[in-house]
Amino acid sequence: MSNTREPPILAAGLRHSERLAVTPFHTVPEVDDAWPGFRDMPPVFATAMMIGFIEQTCIEALRPYLTDEQRTVGTHVDISHVAPTPVGMSVTADVELIAVEERSLLFKVSCCDEAGLIGGGTHRRAIIDLNRFTRRLADKRLQAR
């Protein structure tokens, strides 16, 4: 008997939501000290953080549908950020799996704060075998030397 569990079947229609309280860490000036152009920007929820939050929401939505050896990686983002969110407000990410094409998964995504829509679009993820992916990364490092 195998210890590997069989996950449920993944199909279009899967929906998931996550909520995030925006802190100073999530704002544009805090994105990365290596990018000084961001330092004097307004302290609002960063587009980079919104996309990361959407990816995290998709990851959590998919977790029950993957084997222990599988993960997903983002492969395409087509998202508009249409309204600012200040520190202290909450953002909710809503994701819906709208297409499954073998290992490629397409999500319709949106983010809202208490005042309304702040962003949305589509996000594509690919199912990977973690061990194979890690081996390919190691091979790439060796080739770069």
C-alpha positions as CSV (number, residue, x, y, z in Angstrom):
1,M,0.0,0.0,0.0
2,S,1.4,3.4,-1.0
3,N,1.6,6.4,1.3
4,T,0.9,8.7,-1.6
5,R,-2.7,10.1,-1.4
6,E,-4.8,10.5,-4.5
7,P,-6.1,14.1,-4.7
8,P,-9.6,15.0,-5.9
9,I,-10.0,15.7,-9.6
10,L,-9.1,19.3,-10.6
11,A,-11.8,21.0,-12.8
12,A,-12.9,24.5,-13.9
13,G,-15.2,26.1,-11.4
14,L,-12.9,25.8,-8.4
15,R,-13.2,29.1,-6.4
16,H,-11.1,30.3,-3.4
17,S,-10.7,33.6,-1.5
18,E,-8.1,34.9,0.9
19,R,-8.0,38.1,3.0
20,L,-5.0,40.2,3.8
21,A,-4.6,43.2,6.2
22,V,-2.4,45.7,4.4
23,T,0.6,46.7,6.6
24,P,3.6,49.0,5.8
25,F,5.4,45.8,4.7
26,H,3.0,45.5,1.7
27,T,3.5,49.1,0.5
28,V,5.4,50.4,-2.5
29,P,8.3,52.0,-0.5
30,E,9.0,48.7,1.2
31,V,9.1,46.4,-1.9
32,D,12.9,46.2,-2.1
33,D,15.7,48.4,-0.8
34,A,17.7,47.6,-3.9
35,W,15.2,49.7,-6.0
36,P,15.6,53.2,-4.7
37,G,13.0,54.6,-7.1
38,F,10.3,53.0,-4.8
39,R,11.5,54.7,-1.6
40,D,9.7,58.0,-2.1
41,M,6.5,56.6,-3.6
42,P,3.1,56.7,-1.7
43,P,2.7,54.1,1.0
44,V,-0.1,52.1,-0.7
45,F,-0.5,48.4,-1.4
46,A,2.1,47.6,-4.0
47,T,1.2,46.0,-7.4
48,A,3.9,43.5,-6.8
49,M,2.4,42.5,-3.5
50,M,-1.1,42.3,-5.0
51,I,0.2,39.9,-7.6
52,G,2.0,37.9,-5.0
53,F,-1.2,37.7,-2.9
54,I,-3.1,36.5,-5.9
55,E,-0.5,33.8,-6.6
56,Q,-0.7,32.8,-2.9
57,T,-4.5,32.5,-3.1
58,C,-4.2,30.3,-6.2
59,I,-1.6,28.1,-4.5
60,E,-3.9,27.6,-1.5
61,A,-6.9,26.9,-3.8
62,L,-4.9,24.2,-5.6
63,R,-3.2,22.6,-2.6
64,P,-5.9,19.9,-2.0
65,Y,-5.8,18.9,-5.7
66,L,-2.1,18.1,-5.9
67,T,0.0,15.1,-5.0
68,D,2.7,15.4,-2.4
69,E,5.3,15.6,-5.3
70,Q,3.5,18.4,-7.2
71,R,3.5,22.2,-6.9
72,T,2.4,25.0,-9.2
73,V,4.4,27.8,-10.6
74,G,3.1,31.1,-12.1
75,T,3.7,31.3,-15.9
76,H,1.7,34.4,-16.9
77,V,0.1,37.4,-15.3
78,D,-2.4,39.8,-17.0
79,I,-3.7,41.9,-14.2
80,S,-4.6,45.6,-13.9
81,H,-4.2,47.5,-10.6
82,V,-6.9,50.1,-10.8
83,A,-7.2,51.7,-7.3
84,P,-4.9,52.3,-4.4
85,T,-5.3,50.7,-0.9
86,P,-3.9,52.4,2.2
87,V,-2.3,50.7,5.2
88,G,-4.9,49.4,7.6
89,M,-7.5,48.4,5.0
90,S,-8.0,44.7,4.1
91,V,-7.8,43.2,0.6
92,T,-9.7,40.1,-0.5
93,A,-8.4,38.1,-3.4
94,D,-11.0,36.0,-5.3
95,V,-9.8,33.4,-7.7
96,E,-11.7,31.1,-10.0
97,L,-10.2,28.3,-12.1
98,I,-11.7,28.8,-15.6
99,A,-9.7,26.4,-17.7
100,V,-7.6,23.2,-17.2
101,E,-5.4,22.3,-20.1
102,E,-3.3,19.3,-19.0
103,R,-0.8,20.9,-16.6
104,S,-1.8,24.5,-17.5
105,L,-4.3,26.2,-15.2
106,L,-6.0,29.5,-16.1
107,F,-7.6,31.6,-13.3
108,K,-9.9,34.6,-13.4
109,V,-8.7,36.8,-10.5
110,S,-9.8,39.9,-8.7
111,C,-8.9,41.9,-5.6
112,C,-11.1,44.3,-3.6
113,D,-10.7,46.4,-0.6
114,E,-13.5,47.7,1.6
115,A,-14.1,50.5,-0.9
116,G,-14.4,48.2,-4.0
117,L,-12.4,46.7,-6.8
118,I,-8.7,47.4,-6.8
119,G,-7.5,44.9,-9.5
120,G,-8.2,42.0,-11.7
121,G,-7.5,39.9,-14.7
122,T,-6.1,36.5,-15.4
123,H,-3.3,34.4,-14.0
124,R,-1.9,31.1,-15.5
125,R,-0.1,28.5,-13.4
126,A,1.6,25.2,-14.4
127,I,1.6,22.0,-12.4
128,I,5.2,20.8,-11.9
129,D,6.9,17.7,-10.4
130,L,9.0,19.3,-7.6
131,N,11.8,16.8,-7.9
132,R,12.2,17.1,-11.7
133,F,12.0,20.9,-11.4
134,T,14.7,21.0,-8.8
135,R,16.9,18.8,-10.9
136,R,16.4,21.1,-13.9
137,L,17.4,24.1,-11.8
138,A,20.6,22.3,-10.6
139,D,21.4,21.5,-14.3
140,K,20.9,25.1,-15.3
141,R,23.3,26.3,-12.5
142,L,25.9,23.9,-13.8
143,Q,25.5,25.1,-17.4
144,A,25.9,28.7,-16.3
145,R,29.4,28.1,-14.9
